[in-house]
Amino acid sequence: MTTAPPHCFIATRQLVESHNWEPLAHPAYSSDPAPSKYHLFGSRGNVLNDLRFDSHAEAKKWIDSWFAAKDNPFFWKAFLNCLKDREIMWLAKAQYFEI
């Protein structure tokens, strides 16, 4: 993973800072999930680094059990982060940008 800073316009960065939102770094050319999905998958940390799945069913079973092990606060935090994402888009008047 690159250590490049988040890509965004100064005005967007100022908007994010004015609302005390936490920007999520994301390399410009990454196959990783979009930053808006990090609240769901970021906590898995490096647990997948050494795992290999032989089938889609095996991967799905692991993902399902990973989500099943999460408590209610995990999902509330994810929901609230989604609301923040929508607020950012609304304030940006639906113009594309990355934070």
Stockholm file with secondary structure:
# STOCKHOLM 1.0

chainA/1-99         MTTAPPHCFIATRQLVESHNWEPLAHPAYSSDPAPSKYHLFGSRGNVLNDLRFDSHAEAKKWIDSWFAAKDNPFFWKAFLNCLKDREIMWLAKAQYFEI
#=GR chainA/1-99 SS CCCCCCCCCHHHHHHHHHTTCCCCCCCTTCCSCCGGGHHHHGGGTTTTTTCCCSSHHHHHHHHHHHHHTCCHHHHHHHHHHHHHHHHHHHHTTTCCCCC
#=GC SS_cons        CCCCCCCCCHHHHHHHHHTTCCCCCCCTTCCSCCGGGHHHHGGGTTTTTTCCCSSHHHHHHHHHHHHHTCCHHHHHHHHHHHHHHHHHHHHTTTCCCCC
//
